[in-house]
Amino acid sequence: MITADKLKMMSSLTHHHLQDALGNKGKKYRLTSSKFLGLTNGGEFCYHVFYKIDANERDSTKVFIKFNPTTDRVIATIG
């Protein structure tokens, strides 16, 4: 079960938190901002994130977050 506190935390992550959660998967992305979009049908938290390509260019993608209650950790994937 995801508690109310965990739900609040998972739906208000910053781009810094998402960058940390991505770990090595996110090395090529330098996230600059994020916006929580909602929950997917599969129960993942979905964020729209922007990242720098170079000094003048940005792009965006989605990051999907799951909570693993066994390890008490957040798992992030880039979509």
C-alpha positions in Angstrom: 0.0 0.0 0.0 1.1 3.5 -0.7 0.4 5.7 2.3 -1.0 9.2 2.0 2.4 10.6 3.0 4.2 8.6 0.3 1.5 9.6 -2.3 2.1 13.2 -1.4 5.9 12.8 -1.7 5.8 10.9 -4.9 3.5 13.4 -6.6 5.7 16.4 -5.7 9.2 15.4 -6.7 11.4 18.1 -8.1 13.6 17.8 -11.1 16.6 17.3 -8.7 14.9 14.4 -7.1 14.1 12.9 -10.5 17.7 13.3 -11.6 18.9 11.5 -8.5 16.3 8.7 -9.0 17.4 8.2 -12.6 21.0 7.6 -11.5 23.1 6.3 -14.3 20.1 6.0 -16.6 19.8 9.8 -16.5 23.5 10.8 -17.0 22.9 12.1 -20.5 20.0 14.2 -19.3 20.5 17.5 -17.3 17.0 18.1 -16.0 16.0 21.7 -15.6 12.4 21.4 -14.6 9.6 19.0 -14.0 5.8 18.8 -13.8 3.7 16.0 -12.3 1.2 14.8 -14.9 -0.6 12.1 -13.0 -0.8 8.3 -12.5 -0.6 5.9 -15.4 -3.0 2.9 -15.8 -0.1 0.8 -14.5 0.2 2.8 -11.3 3.3 4.7 -12.2 3.7 8.4 -11.4 4.3 10.3 -14.6 6.3 13.5 -14.9 7.0 15.8 -17.9 10.6 16.9 -17.7 12.7 19.4 -19.6 16.5 19.0 -20.0 19.3 20.9 -21.6 20.8 19.7 -24.9 23.3 22.6 -25.0 23.5 26.2 -23.8 20.6 27.4 -26.0 18.5 24.3 -26.7 16.2 22.3 -24.5 14.0 19.2 -25.1 11.5 17.3 -23.1 10.5 13.7 -22.3 8.6 11.8 -19.6 9.9 10.2 -16.5 7.9 7.3 -14.9 8.3 6.7 -11.2 7.4 3.5 -9.2 7.8 2.9 -5.5 9.3 -0.4 -4.4 7.9 -1.1 -0.9 10.3 -4.0 -0.3 13.4 -1.8 -0.6 11.6 1.5 0.3 13.1 3.1 -2.8 11.9 5.0 -5.8 12.6 3.5 -9.3 12.7 5.9 -12.3 12.6 5.2 -16.0 12.7 7.5 -19.0 9.9 7.2 -21.4 
